[in-house]
Amino acid sequence: MRKGEIQEGMPVLYIPRHAQGKRTHPDCQRGIVTGKTATHVLVRYGTDQHSNPTPPAFLVPDAPGTPALGRLTLPPYRPERARGEAKREG
């Protein structure tokens, strides 16, 4: 994936080199993009409380229902919540 295609708040799937592009490899990890640097994409994986710099070449877009064995199942992507515009319930 190209860095220009990646947006903050976007769900992504990290596919390590040894997985040879297979989304269902057990070492794949689901995450959320939290930012970008000049060369890397900052991604928060699983229950991590920090972001990890990841080369964009190892990321693919992720969406609910796409096949992957990743270590985390994310809730459906809601861009309004990613930008902090969620309405309070109740």
N, C-alpha and C positions, 0 to 999 in steps of 0.2 A: 504494500500500500504506500502511496506517496504521502509525504508529510502535509502537502497542501490539501489533501482530501480529508484530513483528520480534524475534527472539531472538538473543543472542550465539552465534556459531558457525554461524549459518544461511547457506546459500549463496544469493546474490541475483544478479539481473541488473539492471544499470543501463541504462535506456533513455532516452537524451537526448531533449529536447523536439523537436528537428528530425527524430527518427526516427518521430514520429507514432504511437507505440505499437507499432511493428513490431519484434518480438523478433529478427528476422533482419537488421536493419540492421547494416552493418559497424562502426558506431561504438558499438554496445552493448558493455558490458564485464561480465565475470563477476567476482564478488568474494565475500568472506566477511565477515560482520558481526563486528566486534571490540568494539563498544560503542555507547552512545547518549548524546547530550547532551539538553538541554531541547528543542532544535529539530531536530537532525540525527542521522543514523545514521552511525557510523564504520565505514567499509568498507575492507578491504585488497584492492586490485585487482591481478590478475596477479602479477608477481614483486616488486611494491613491498614495501619493508620497513617502511612506515608506513601508517597508515590515513588516509583522506580523508573529511571531513565531507560527507555527501550528503543532500539533502532526501528524506525517505521517499516523496514522491509520484513520484519517478523510479525507484523500486525495485520489482521484482516477485520473487516466490519463484523460485528456480532449482532444478532437479533434474536428475540425469543423464538423458539421453535427450530432454530438451525441446529444441525447435528454437531455435537461436541461432547467429549467426555470430561471437559475441563473441571478444575477443582472447585468451581463455584457456579451456582445457578443464580443468575441475577433476576431481580424482578423486571417486569416490562419497562422498557425505556420510556421515560416521560420527560421530554425536554423542558417543560415548564418548571419541573422540580429541580432539574439540573441547573437552572438559572436562578433559583431561589424565588420563583414567582408562585409557589404553591399556595393555594388558599387554605386557611385553617378550617379544620372540620369541627363541627360540634356546636 
